[in-house]
Amino acid sequence: MTTPLPAPGHMGVDYEERVNFDRLRAYRLARAKAALEASECGAFLLFDFYNIRYTTQTWIGGALGDKMTRYALLTRGGSPMLWDFGSAARHHQLHSPWLDPADCRAGMLGLRGAIAPSAGLMEEAVRQIKGLLEDAGVAGEPVGVDLVEPPFLFEMERQGLRVVDAQQFMLDARQIKSADEIMLLTQAAAMVDGVYQDIVEALKPGIRENDIVALAAKRLYEMGSDQVEAVNAVSGERCNPHPHNFSDRLIRPGDQAFFDIIHSYNGYRTCYYRTFAVGSATPSQREAYARAREWMDASIAMIKPGVGTDQVAAVWPEATEFGFDNEMAAFGLQFGHGLGLGLHERPIISRLNSMREPIELQPGMVFALETYCPASDGFSAARIEEEVVVTEDGARLLTLFPAQDLVVANPY
């Protein structure tokens, strides 16, 4: 039997080798710098808050982190420079010793337009960035940007900066995970393993979908999650078609119900579906689950270095085989996506994109595989998801809650 991937706990200890955060920080910055060197750019200007974390090793909660105010500048041969929300910059100066305190600055661009561009904040920021590019000797080279508000882009162009896409380079950098990243991803999955045990025990008639969402969020935060991004809870007639959200629907006897738990531990995310029957299961529900499991096992068997993502997607049914007109309409149902600091990293595996532009699987890639099968009763459906890491010997599972057969919660 293969030894499970280590998920040793939340604490740093002196008697075991666990996550080495200094090594993690060094690995991520080195990957970002290598991506910059491989590009045509003199610098990357990063607004995507996952790229900011990857290069600066800093974080500020989602309420402010996604407001397009935080940004980081990485120049060829230079160290990362960070602009953050008000006093957060002072916090980094005090508590992030891997950054030069002079490179941690307060920044404000407008909170997604709440402060109009006419206030001049963007103009001032671009002027400062341009001066830093001149100091670094790369002012004449393109600037790679990952995400940007149109007024900021226009201001960069007005001040003579040539902007190109940096997101492709950064996603390439992030797709191969280090041992420390894999351990954090495994720990995040282990937390969800435990939550599914709680859900199975609670899944009885009379509980609502949103009650399960609350239960999952509470338990994850108690276990050390730093962000519960979403919990999909879908039951009964809501299973088909998949709505990709939760409601206040009451769970009823005989329901098929599936859940997706998306959270992060030290920034590293899960996307982890499980399907259950409530009290009992019909032949139609069991058949749908068996088919979804068959598709899942076929895709896991394909996971090894050198295999193309088109070969993985080919083992899944075409959209028309399970009730959809085309692959766009069925996107996300038979599906794979990279996991890391972001929920959807590389590789993205589906019949929609992989057949025209396959990616070769490499050791160190971590991604989730998802299958979905509607039941013949017309309203039930099965949804399964497994997270895997690519090793030289094939796929290793991060997600361990039992899913080989349909689990009946609290059977009658």
C-alpha positions in Angstrom: 0.0 0.0 0.0 1.3 3.4 -0.9 2.1 5.7 2.1 -0.2 8.7 2.2 1.4 12.1 1.4 2.4 13.8 4.7 -0.1 16.2 6.4 1.8 16.5 9.7 -0.1 19.3 11.4 -0.2 23.0 11.9 2.7 23.6 14.3 6.3 23.9 13.5 8.2 21.4 15.7 11.8 20.5 16.4 11.4 16.7 16.1 10.0 16.4 12.5 10.7 18.0 9.1 7.6 19.9 8.2 7.0 22.9 6.0 10.1 25.1 5.8 8.7 28.5 5.1 12.1 30.1 4.4 12.6 27.4 1.7 9.1 28.0 0.4 9.6 31.7 0.1 13.0 31.2 -1.7 11.5 28.7 -4.1 8.6 30.9 -5.1 10.7 34.1 -5.6 13.3 32.1 -7.6 10.5 30.8 -9.9 9.1 34.3 -10.4 12.6 35.7 -11.2 13.2 32.9 -13.7 9.9 33.6 -15.4 10.9 37.2 -15.7 14.3 36.3 -17.1 12.7 34.0 -19.7 10.4 36.8 -20.9 10.9 39.9 -23.0 10.1 42.1 -20.0 12.3 44.3 -18.0 9.9 44.1 -15.1 6.6 42.5 -13.9 4.0 44.7 -12.4 1.6 42.4 -10.5 -1.9 43.1 -9.3 -3.2 39.5 -9.1 -3.1 38.9 -5.4 -1.9 35.3 -5.8 1.1 36.6 -7.9 1.8 39.2 -5.3 1.8 36.6 -2.5 4.0 34.3 -4.7 6.7 37.0 -5.2 6.5 39.1 -2.0 5.4 36.4 0.4 2.8 38.8 1.9 -1.0 38.6 2.2 -3.9 40.7 3.2 -7.4 39.4 3.4 -9.7 39.1 0.4 -11.9 42.0 1.4 -9.0 44.4 0.5 -6.7 42.0 -1.4 -8.8 42.0 -4.6 -9.6 45.7 -4.8 -6.8 46.3 -7.3 -4.9 48.5 -4.9 -2.1 46.2 -3.8 0.6 45.8 -6.4 4.2 44.6 -6.6 7.1 45.4 -9.0 9.8 42.9 -9.8 12.6 44.1 -12.0 15.4 42.1 -13.6 18.1 41.6 -11.1 16.1 43.4 -8.4 14.2 42.5 -5.3 10.4 42.7 -5.1 8.8 46.0 -4.2 5.3 46.1 -2.7 2.6 48.7 -2.4 -0.1 47.8 0.1 -3.2 49.2 1.8 -2.3 51.9 4.3 -0.9 50.5 7.6 -0.5 47.0 6.1 2.8 48.3 4.6 4.0 49.3 8.0 3.1 45.8 9.3 5.2 44.2 6.5 8.1 46.4 7.4 7.9 45.1 11.0 7.1 41.5 10.4 8.4 40.5 6.9 12.2 40.5 7.3 12.7 38.9 3.8 11.7 42.2 2.3 13.7 45.4 2.5 11.6 47.8 4.7 12.2 50.5 2.1 10.5 48.3 -0.5 7.2 48.1 1.5 5.2 51.2 0.6 1.6 52.4 1.3 -0.4 52.5 -1.9 -3.8 53.6 -3.1 -5.1 53.6 -6.7 -8.8 54.0 -6.2 -10.5 50.9 -4.9 -11.9 49.7 -8.3 -12.9 53.2 -9.3 -14.4 54.4 -6.1 -11.8 57.1 -6.2 -12.0 58.5 -9.7 -8.8 58.4 -11.9 -9.1 62.2 -12.1 -7.9 62.4 -8.5 -4.4 61.7 -9.8 -3.5 58.6 -7.8 -2.9 56.5 -10.8 -0.8 59.2 -12.5 1.4 59.5 -9.5 1.8 55.8 -9.1 2.8 55.3 -12.7 5.3 58.2 -12.5 6.9 56.5 -9.5 7.0 53.1 -11.2 8.6 54.7 -14.2 11.3 56.2 -12.1 12.0 52.9 -10.4 12.3 51.2 -13.9 14.8 53.9 -14.9 16.8 53.3 -11.7 16.9 49.6 -12.5 18.0 50.3 -16.1 15.0 48.6 -17.7 12.9 51.7 -18.6 13.2 50.9 -22.3 11.9 47.3 -22.0 8.3 46.1 -21.9 6.5 45.9 -18.6 4.6 42.7 -18.0 1.2 43.2 -16.2 -1.0 40.4 -15.1 -4.3 42.2 -14.3 -5.1 45.8 -14.6 -7.9 48.4 -14.5 -8.3 50.2 -17.8 -7.5 53.7 -16.5 -4.2 52.4 -15.0 -3.4 50.8 -18.3 -4.2 53.9 -20.2 -2.0 55.9 -17.8 0.9 53.6 -18.3 0.6 54.0 -22.1 0.2 57.8 -21.8 3.5 57.9 -19.9 5.3 55.9 -22.5 5.4 52.4 -21.0 4.9 49.4 -23.3 2.6 46.9 -21.6 2.6 43.1 -22.3 1.0 40.1 -20.7 2.8 38.7 -17.6 0.0 36.4 -16.4 1.1 33.6 -18.7 4.6 33.7 -17.4 3.5 33.8 -13.8 1.1 30.9 -14.3 3.9 28.9 -15.8 6.1 29.7 -12.8 3.4 28.6 -10.3 2.4 25.3 -12.0 5.3 23.1 -10.6 4.9 22.8 -6.8 7.7 22.3 -4.3 7.7 19.7 -1.5 6.6 22.5 0.9 3.7 23.5 -1.4 2.6 19.9 -1.7 2.6 19.5 2.0 0.5 22.6 2.5 -2.0 21.4 -0.2 -2.1 18.0 1.5 -2.7 19.6 4.9 -5.6 21.6 3.4 -7.1 18.5 2.0 -6.7 16.6 5.3 -8.8 19.3 7.0 -11.6 18.7 4.5 -11.3 15.0 5.1 -12.4 15.7 8.7 -15.2 18.1 7.6 -16.7 15.4 5.4 -16.9 13.1 8.5 -18.9 15.9 10.2 -21.1 16.3 7.2 -21.9 12.6 7.0 -23.0 12.6 10.6 -25.1 15.7 10.2 -26.7 14.8 6.9 -30.2 13.9 7.9 -33.7 15.1 6.8 -34.6 18.5 8.1 -31.1 20.1 7.9 -30.7 22.7 5.2 -28.0 23.1 2.6 -26.9 26.4 4.2 -26.7 24.7 7.6 -24.1 22.3 6.0 -22.2 25.4 4.6 -22.1 26.9 8.1 -21.0 23.7 9.7 -18.2 23.3 7.2 -17.0 26.9 7.5 -17.0 26.8 11.3 -15.0 23.5 11.4 -12.5 24.7 8.9 -11.8 27.9 10.7 -11.5 26.0 14.0 -8.9 23.8 12.3 -6.8 26.7 11.1 -8.2 27.6 7.6 -7.2 31.2 6.6 -10.0 31.5 4.1 -13.2 29.5 3.4 -13.7 30.7 -0.2 -16.9 28.7 -0.9 -18.9 25.7 0.0 -21.2 24.4 -2.6 -24.1 22.4 -1.1 -26.5 20.9 -3.7 -29.2 18.4 -3.0 -32.3 16.7 -4.4 -33.8 18.2 -7.5 -31.1 20.9 -7.5 -28.5 18.4 -8.5 -29.4 18.4 -12.2 -28.4 20.7 -13.7 -25.6 21.6 -11.4 -26.2 25.2 -10.1 -22.7 25.7 -8.6 -24.1 27.3 -5.5 -26.0 26.5 -2.3 -29.5 27.4 -1.1 -31.7 27.1 2.0 -33.3 23.9 0.7 -34.3 21.4 3.3 -32.6 18.0 2.9 -35.2 15.2 2.5 -35.1 11.4 2.8 -33.6 9.7 -0.2 -31.9 12.8 -1.6 -28.7 12.6 -3.5 -26.5 15.5 -2.3 -23.1 16.7 -3.3 -20.7 19.3 -1.7 -17.6 21.1 -2.8 -15.4 22.5 -0.1 -13.0 25.3 -1.3 -10.7 26.7 1.4 -7.1 27.5 1.9 -4.5 26.7 4.5 -1.5 29.1 4.5 -2.8 30.2 1.1 -3.0 26.7 -0.5 -6.4 25.7 -1.7 -8.7 22.7 -1.9 -11.4 21.9 -4.4 -12.9 18.7 -3.1 -16.4 17.3 -4.0 -18.1 14.4 -2.4 -21.6 12.9 -3.1 -23.8 11.2 -0.5 -27.2 9.6 -0.4 -29.4 10.6 2.5 -30.8 7.6 4.4 -31.1 5.4 1.3 -30.2 5.3 -2.4 -32.1 4.3 -5.5 -30.7 2.2 -8.3 -30.7 5.3 -10.5 -28.6 7.2 -8.0 -26.2 4.3 -7.6 -25.8 3.9 -11.3 -25.0 7.6 -11.8 -22.4 7.4 -9.1 -20.8 4.3 -10.5 -20.4 6.0 -13.9 -19.0 9.2 -12.4 -16.5 7.0 -10.5 -15.6 5.0 -13.6 -14.8 8.3 -15.4 -12.8 9.5 -12.4 -10.7 6.3 -12.2 -10.0 6.3 -15.9 -8.6 9.9 -15.7 -6.5 9.1 -12.6 -5.0 6.1 -14.4 -3.8 8.5 -17.1 -1.9 10.8 -14.8 1.8 10.3 -15.3 4.7 12.5 -16.6 4.7 12.9 -20.4 1.0 12.4 -20.9 -0.8 15.2 -22.6 -3.9 16.8 -21.1 -5.7 16.0 -24.3 -5.2 12.3 -23.5 -6.7 12.8 -20.0 -9.7 14.7 -21.3 -10.3 12.0 -24.0 -11.3 9.4 -21.4 -14.2 11.6 -20.3 -17.5 11.5 -22.2 -18.3 14.1 -24.7 -20.9 16.8 -23.7 -23.6 15.2 -25.9 -23.2 11.9 -24.0 -24.6 13.4 -20.8 -27.2 15.8 -21.9 -25.5 19.0 -23.2 -25.3 20.5 -26.6 -21.6 21.3 -26.7 -18.4 21.4 -24.6 -18.9 25.1 -23.7 -22.3 24.3 -22.1 -20.8 21.4 -20.2 -17.6 23.1 -19.1 -16.6 22.4 -15.6 -18.4 19.1 -15.3 -15.8 16.7 -16.7 -12.9 18.9 -15.8 -9.4 19.3 -14.2 -7.7 22.4 -12.9 -4.4 23.2 -11.2 -4.4 24.0 -7.5 -2.1 26.2 -5.5 -2.4 29.7 -4.2 -5.2 30.1 -6.8 -8.2 27.8 -7.3 -7.8 27.6 -11.1 -4.2 27.3 -12.0 -2.5 25.3 -14.7 -3.2 22.8 -16.1 -6.8 23.3 -17.1 -8.0 19.9 -18.5 -11.2 19.7 -20.5 -12.5 18.8 -23.9 -13.2 22.5 -24.5 -9.5 23.5 -24.6 -7.2 20.5 -24.1 -7.9 19.0 -27.5 -6.7 22.1 -29.3 -3.8 23.0 -27.0 -2.6 20.2 -24.8 -0.2 20.6 -22.0 2.3 17.9 -21.1 2.0 16.6 -17.5 5.2 17.1 -15.3 6.2 15.9 -11.9 5.2 18.4 -9.3 1.9 19.5 -10.9 -1.0 19.4 -8.5 -4.6 19.5 -9.8 -8.1 18.5 -9.1 -10.1 16.1 -11.4 -13.9 16.4 -11.4 -16.6 14.2 -12.9 -20.3 14.6 -13.0 -23.1 12.2 -14.1 -26.8 13.0 -14.1 -29.1 10.2 -13.0 -31.7 8.6 -15.1 -34.5 9.8 -12.7 -34.0 13.3 -14.3 -33.1 15.2 -11.2 -30.4 13.4 -9.1 -26.7 13.5 -10.1 -23.3 12.3 -8.8 -20.3 14.6 -8.5 -16.8 13.4 -7.5 -13.5 15.2 -7.2 -10.1 14.0 -6.4 -6.9 16.1 -5.9 -3.7 14.6 -7.3 0.0 15.3 -7.5 1.9 14.1 -10.5 4.9 12.0 -9.5 7.4 9.9 -11.5 5.3 6.9 -10.6 1.9 8.4 -11.5 -0.8 10.1 -9.5 -0.8 10.4 -5.7 -4.1 11.3 -4.1 -4.4 14.2 -1.6 -8.1 13.6 -1.0 -8.8 10.6 1.2 -12.4 10.7 2.3 -14.0 7.4 1.0 -15.5 7.9 -2.5 -15.0 4.6 -4.3 -18.7 3.7 -3.7 -21.7 5.9 -3.0 -21.7 6.6 0.8 -25.2 6.5 2.3 -25.3 8.9 5.2 -27.3 7.8 8.3 -28.9 4.8 6.6 -32.4 3.7 7.6 
